[in-house]
Structure formats: C-alpha cells, structure tokens
Amino acid sequence: MAPGLSVIIPCSNEGERLAGTLEALREFSSRTTEFGDGIEWIFVDDGSTDQTLRLLEAHAAVEPGVRVVGLWANRGKGAAVVAGDGIARAPIRAFTDCDLATPLSALEELPRLFGEHEADLVIGSRHTPWSRLIRPQPLLRRLAGRLFSFVMAHFHRSAFTDTQCGFKAWTAEFSESVVQRLDETGWSFDLEMICRAESLRSKILELPVAWTDSEGSKVRAAIDGPRMLRDGVEYWLRYTPCLLYT
C-alpha cells in the first residue's frame, strides 16, 4: 500500500546531528494521524564523506518507513531532492532540511492545502506576518536573503515572500510536470521550481512557518548569493515569456 505522504530529506555530512533528526521523525510518525496510509521518509545522501550514509542505512534496516538513496558524489541539494522525488510513492511529496529548521508540524497543514484548496505546490515562508522566527539567521545571511527576495520580486513580479525556505510540498502530478524536469542541481532549484510552476499556471500557495536557525548551514552567503542572483535572472529570461504570451 502506498504511503499518504513522502518526505524527502537531503543530507550532506549530517552525521553529528542525524540522531536528533531521526528521533524527531520517529516521534512525529507515532503521533500524527493526518496521513491515513502513513509517511515514508526518504533520505538522500548527497555524497557525504562522514558517517551519514552508514547511519542512515543502519536506521533504515530497522525502520520500515525509512528509505535511503545514496548519490555517488556531491551533486547539490536540487539533485538530491529530485532523486528522492523520483522514488517517492505518495500522492503528496514534501522536502525539508535535515536540521528541521522548519518543524515537522508544518506537514500537518498539507492535507488542507492540497485537499480543500487544491494546491499544486506549497512553499514555506519565513517572511509573512504570520511566520515565526524562533532563532533568526546571522545578520549577513538575513541581509543576503532579503536582497535576494527583493531582486527576485522585482524581476519575477512575484507575490511570494520567500523562495528559499527549506520546506516545500507538491503533488505527484506536479512531480511529473515540474520537479522531474528541473535542470538546476544546486541551491537555486527552489527558484527554478517556482518559475516553472508559474509558467504552467500551477496553483501555488504560501505557508507561513516557524523557523529556527541552526549552526552548520552549507550556504555561503558571499559565494552562493551572487550565483543565486545570476540564476534568478536566467530563470526570469527563460520562463517569463511563457507568462507574457500565454
């Protein structure tokens, strides 16, 4: 029987904090009743050089709801999410970061958003009036994120307040039309996903989330920020004509 929800968790050298994440997943699975046929947790190891893959495989051997994909080399967060989505079996798929900066309770909103509101894509946001920043990012990353959001809103004329939050969910149909067609393998995959979705007139809903910054982020604001801005302009040039002439 297929699960009710597939949750994809990309991992890159997460061995030190994996135990806490696995315990949180076990506790959440034991108490949630939102997904009648259960949840499958799909961990995608993105070429880790520490003990991450070994720990995940050991956990999957004793937890039937856990599946593990090991990428042969570090290919990027986008590639990891697409790989996990490629083996997902549920009608609703989501991805969240291994540090669980967005609490798992956000998953409980998905049946309403995909059922009652018929969403194709749900994107978490840290920047709405209803979001809660329990522990914010360091100042440099906050400023870089705000600049990125401002530039993207200007180029894309988008109403979304946060394209880069590490929490998104979509339907199996959206997987076929968008997720499995993504070209971006790195940090900007979120933005390409949203731009592709907009070009197809998909229904996108924004979900205010609570968010807690954790140490050990792999994003380097000074290096990755300019690359993401470049990618954002590229996606604007690639997908905006679809919106202008359809």
KAHU-V996468 format. One record per residue. PSI is psi in degrees with one decimal (999 if undefined). Layout:
PSI / PSI
This chain:
132.7 / 145.6 / 164.2 / -22.7 / 136.3 / 125.5 / 120.8 / 129.6 / 101.5 / 140.5 / 136.3 / 104.9 / 55.8 / 17.8 / -36.1 / -30.9 / 7.3 / -35.5 / -43.3 / -38.2 / -46.2 / -39.0 / -40.1 / -39.2 / -42.1 / -43.7 / -41.0 / -44.3 / -34.5 / -21.7 / -20.8 / 142.7 / 11.7 / -23.3 / 98.6 / -36.5 / 14.9 / 179.2 / 136.9 / 133.0 / 117.1 / 105.9 / 131.9 / 110.5 / 118.0 / 65.0 / 38.2 / 147.8 / 1.9 / -153.7 / 10.6 / -53.0 / -41.5 / -43.8 / -40.2 / -43.8 / -36.4 / -39.1 / -42.8 / -26.9 / -23.2 / -5.4 / 105.8 / -21.6 / 2.7 / 132.1 / 150.0 / 133.3 / 129.9 / 116.2 / 140.4 / -21.1 / 165.6 / 109.8 / -13.2 / 157.3 / -40.9 / -43.6 / -37.8 / -43.3 / -43.5 / -39.7 / -42.6 / -41.8 / -31.5 / -23.2 / 1.0 / 145.3 / -11.0 / 158.1 / -21.0 / 131.5 / 148.7 / 158.0 / 145.8 / 157.4 / 153.6 / -26.0 / -4.8 / 41.9 / -36.4 / 124.0 / 151.5 / -20.1 / -21.4 / -27.3 / -28.6 / -16.9 / -15.8 / -42.5 / -38.8 / -44.4 / -36.8 / -24.7 / -73.0 / -40.4 / -2.7 / 45.4 / 152.6 / -35.1 / 134.5 / 128.0 / 129.3 / 148.3 / 134.6 / -0.6 / 11.6 / 165.0 / -18.6 / -2.0 / 159.8 / 120.1 / 99.5 / -44.9 / 108.7 / 166.7 / 163.5 / 155.2 / -44.9 / -43.0 / -35.4 / -44.4 / -42.1 / -41.7 / -42.1 / -40.7 / -43.7 / -45.8 / -38.9 / -47.1 / -42.6 / -38.2 / -35.7 / -46.9 / -46.7 / -5.8 / 40.4 / 145.1 / -3.0 / 136.8 / -16.2 / 104.6 / -16.7 / 5.6 / 137.3 / 48.6 / 115.3 / 157.2 / 154.7 / 170.9 / 166.8 / -35.4 / -40.1 / -33.6 / -46.4 / -38.8 / -22.7 / -60.4 / -46.8 / -1.8 / 4.2 / 140.1 / -31.6 / 128.1 / -11.5 / -148.1 / -26.8 / 6.8 / -32.4 / -46.0 / -41.9 / -39.2 / -46.3 / -42.5 / -42.9 / -43.6 / -43.0 / -38.6 / -25.0 / 3.7 / 32.9 / 153.6 / 115.0 / 127.8 / 144.4 / 131.9 / 114.1 / 134.1 / 157.7 / 150.1 / 133.8 / 116.5 / 141.6 / 152.3 / 156.8 / 16.0 / 141.1 / -9.8 / 129.1 / 107.3 / -43.1 / -28.6 / -49.8 / -29.0 / -53.6 / -36.5 / -40.2 / -36.5 / -42.1 / -44.5 / -38.3 / -42.5 / -40.6 / -44.4 / -33.3 / -46.4 / -34.0 / -40.4 / -20.9 / -40.5 / -30.5 / -32.1 / -30.2 / -32.1 / 15.9 / 999
